[in-house]
Amino acid sequence: MNTETLLIYTVVAFFYITSPGPAILLSICNGLKANMQIVAISSFGNMLGLGILSISSILGLGGILTASSILFMIVKFIGAIYLIYLGIKFIKNNKALHFDDSNKKIDKDKRKLSYFNESFFLAVTNPKPILFFTAIFPQFLNLNTNILPQFTIMTIIFLTISFISLCTYGLVAKRSKLWMSSNNRMTWFHRITGGIFIGMGIGLLQLENTQR
């Protein structure tokens, strides 16, 4: 893989990763309700989940999944149900933001591990990255050289952009906390966010396996 090919791949990966999606929306929510440590933990969970999907595609599991309509449907269904579940949870949560105590910025009922698990599960149950890894990755591979190092480099680039992107979205959201501290604004934020998650879940059910 030459430098020019790698640069083109980086640009493609950047626009794919930074386009609005469930992980970005979750990062924005965490930035509003928690602190940057939580955003980083959640972003790392997403990054690890994407890493597992990438490794799976390298091992051929991604190809098996995209070739099997039944397996693809199962993963798609699980991912859609989880998105709808998150949407309902956000709609039910109408808590306002408070700034009187930094320790109160984080929901006491929600441990750090749960933020990690939430983001990780969101990543591994989303079939879209699987389609990216199995359909886009091969377009940039040089089959005349060892494929594994190329996969490794492309995966590292993808995960790095993903982590930085999610943290950036979370930071921007954190900066807007003061404006979102109003009860009415936060209520509508949760309603809109929940609606978007539910819409994404329904949209995911419509996703077709184009690799069959």
N, C-alpha and C positions, 0 to 999 in steps of 0.2 A: 504494500500500500504506500503510494507516494504522498508527498506533502499536499499536493493539490487535491487529491481524492479525500484525504483526511480532513482538509479544510471544508470541502463541500459537505461531507458527512456531518461535521460539527455544526454547520449552519442549519442543515435539515433537522438535526436532533434538537438544536436550540429552539427552533420555531415549533416543533412538535411538543417539546416539554413545557415551554412557557405559554402555550395556548391554554385558555381556561378549561379546567377539568376538575374532577372530584378532589384530587390531592391538593390543588391550589386553593380551592374553596375551603377545604378543611384547615389549611395553613393560615388562611385569613381569619377564620373563626378562632383558631388557637391564639393568633396574634392579638386579637381583640380581648379575649377572655383570660389569657394567661400571660406569661412572660417569654422572653426569647430563649430561655433554657428549655421550656416546654416546646416551643416551636422547633428548636434544634433536635430535641428528642423525637418529636413527631416526624420531622424531615428525615432523620436517620432511619426510622422505621420504614418509611416509604422507600428510601434508597436501598435498604436491605431487601425489601420485597421485590423491587425491580431487579436487583442483583440476582436473586434466585430465579426469576423468570428468564433473565439473560443466560444464566448457566444452564437452565433447562433447555433453552433453545439450542445451545451449543451441544448438549448431550443428545439432542434429537427429540426430546420430550415435547418441545414446542411444535415440531413438525407432526408428531403423532396427534397432538391436540387439534391442530388446524385441519388435519386430514380426517379426523373422526367427527362427524356431525353430532353424535351423541355426547361425546366428551366436551365438545365446544359448547353445546347447549347447556350442559350441567354447570360448567364454569360461568357461563353468561348468566344463568338463572341465579346462582349463588351471589354473584357480584351485583346483580340488579336488586335482589332482595335486601342486600346489605346497604346499598345506597338509599333505598326506600326507607329502611329502618333508621338510618342516620337522619333522613329528612323529617320523619315523624318525631324523632327525638329533639331535633332543633326547634320544631314548631311548638312542642310542649314546653321548651325551656324559654321562659320570658324574663330571666333575671337581668337586672340592670348592672352596669359596671360601677365599681366603687374604687375610690382612690385614697381612702383614708388610711389604709394599712397595706403595705406591699405584700404581706403574707396572705391577704385576702384576695389577691389577684388570681390566685389559683383555686379552683374548686376543690374544697377540702375532701369532698366525697369521691374525687377522681385522682387516683394515684398516678405518678409519672409513668409507670409501666402501662397503664391503661391507654395513655396517649400514644405510646409506642405501638401497642397492639392494635389500636384503632387504625392508625396509619398503615401499619404493616399489612393488616388483613385487607384494607382497602386496595393496596397495591397488588397483592397476590391473587385477588379475586376479580381483577379487571382484565378481560381478554384482549383489550386494545394494545397494551404493550407487547403481548405475545405476538400479535399480528405484525407489530413494528419490527420486533427482533427477527422474526422468521421471514418477513417479506422485504424489509429495507436493508438489514445487515448484509445479506448476500450480494446486493447491488454494488457494494463498495469493496468486496473482498477480491484480493488478487489470488486466484486459484493456482498460480504458478509458484507460490511460496507457502510457507507454513501458515495455516489458517488460525491456529490457536492464539498466537501472539496478536494477530489482527483483531480477533474477537475480544481479547483482553483489553487492548487499547481502546476500542470502540465502546466497550462496556464502561470502562473507567471514565471516559469522556461523558457518556450518557448520565452516569450516576452523579458525577461532579456537577454538571449543569443542573440536574434535578435538585440536588441538595441546596445549591446556591440560590436557585430560583425560588424554592419553597421558603427558604429563610428570608429572602428579599420581600416576598409577598407578605410574610408574617410580620416583618419589620415595618413595612408601610402601614399595615393594619394597626400595629401597635401605636404608631404615631397618630392615628386618628381616633384613639380611645376616648379622648376628651369629648370629641364631637358626638361619639356614640354612647355617652354616659346617660343620656336621656332615656327614661323608661319607655316612652313612646317609640323613639327611634330604635331602641334595642329590640322591642317587641316586633316591630316591622322587619328588622334585620333578620331575626330568627324565622319569621314567617316566610320571607323571601328566600332565605338560605335553604330552609327546609323544602320549600317548593321546588327550588333548583335541584336539590339532591333527588327528590322524588321524580322530577322530570328526567334527570340523567338516568335514573334507574329504569324508567319506562323506555327511554331511548335506547338503553343498553339491550333491552329485550328485543329491539328491532334490528340489532347489529347482525349482519350476515357474515358468514365465514367465506370470504372471498378467495381463500387459499385452497378450497376443495376443488 
